[in-house]
């Protein structure tokens, strides 16, 4: 099997390469492959059996005023990759987001629920899902994830530790609920998905359980041996940003069981290991 990982220089990309260690992998960073370039994508995909797309425009607030730029990477890019995979007989995994939903639910979102994004970033990612599946319906795996943290990129957990080194107290919102997800766990789950010959379709790649950003922040400090009481709760009105955020972003995991695979472990267990192994700093 020959694997191609796009967006390989990102936080998830690094962990995908670790999870695929020992296999025949081509790693292409953004500077090495522009996924919006259809001809370049077809040339890059040729000769590979599996393509994992970790390329993304992730600047959520900037997307509100640069939606065309976000669409190019988040929608046109997956469409190009899926079409190339269909042409070359390769399986295609593309990473998507909880932001394809509106955040108004009170129970975990099932994989087959209709998309209903509330911001530009979510719209572009939803379009990317739809286009990829349309281009390669028998071979596209959409893996939605959320609240990522890891060793190789800026992320919320790392930011909390940096604040702990520079501030005595600070506030974090407690009215947004989601699933903190370690990129190492997500990468391992994607490899398990491929190795398990699971059917193409939509899967939710988040650690199990749920937390608010406030609870996540406190847990980061606790796991790091710091005083969580230094963090106080606040609400989203204290942090007004250009792009509205979903209030509830918990994703259901039924597709894993249907494919004969276990869902990802609880977020707190993952965070503990991430801190112990130095993946949060």
WOKA-V232425 format. One record per backbone hydrogen bond with DSSP energy under -1.0 kcal/mol. NH is the residue of the N-H (numbers start at 1). CO is the residue of the C=O. Records with the same first field share a line. If there is no record, write none. Layout:
# WOKA-V232425
NH: CO ; CO
This chain:
# WOKA-V232425
3: 24
4: 50
5: 26
6: 52
7: 28
8: 28
10: 7
14: 10
15: 11
16: 12
17: 13
18: 14
19: 15
20: 16
21: 18
23: 20
25: 23
26: 3
28: 5
32: 29
33: 29
37: 34
41: 37
42: 38
43: 39
44: 40
45: 41
46: 42
48: 45
49: 2
50: 2
51: 91
52: 4
53: 93
54: 6
60: 58
63: 59
64: 61
65: 62
66: 62
70: 66
71: 67
72: 68
73: 69
74: 70
75: 71
76: 71
77: 72
79: 75
80: 76
81: 77
82: 78
83: 79
84: 80
85: 81
86: 82
87: 83
88: 84
90: 85
91: 49
92: 139
93: 51
94: 141
95: 53
96: 143
98: 145
100: 97
101: 98
109: 250
113: 110
116: 100
123: 119
124: 120
125: 121
126: 122
127: 123
128: 124
129: 125
130: 126
131: 127
132: 128
133: 129
134: 130
135: 131
136: 132
139: 136
141: 92
142: 201
143: 94
144: 203
145: 96
149: 181
159: 155
160: 156
161: 157
162: 158
163: 159
164: 160
165: 161
167: 163
170: 230
172: 232
174: 234
177: 247
178: 211
181: 147
183: 149
186: 182
187: 183
188: 184
189: 185
190: 186
191: 187
192: 188
193: 189
194: 190
195: 191
196: 192
197: 194
198: 193
201: 140
203: 142
205: 144
206: 204
208: 265
211: 178
213: 176
214: 173
216: 212
217: 213
218: 214
219: 215
220: 216
221: 217
222: 218
223: 219
224: 220
225: 222
226: 221
230: 227
231: 228
232: 170
234: 172
238: 235
239: 236
249: 177
252: 109
256: 253
258: 254
259: 255
260: 257
261: 256
267: 208
270: 266
271: 267
272: 268
273: 269
274: 270
275: 271
276: 272
277: 273
278: 275
279: 274
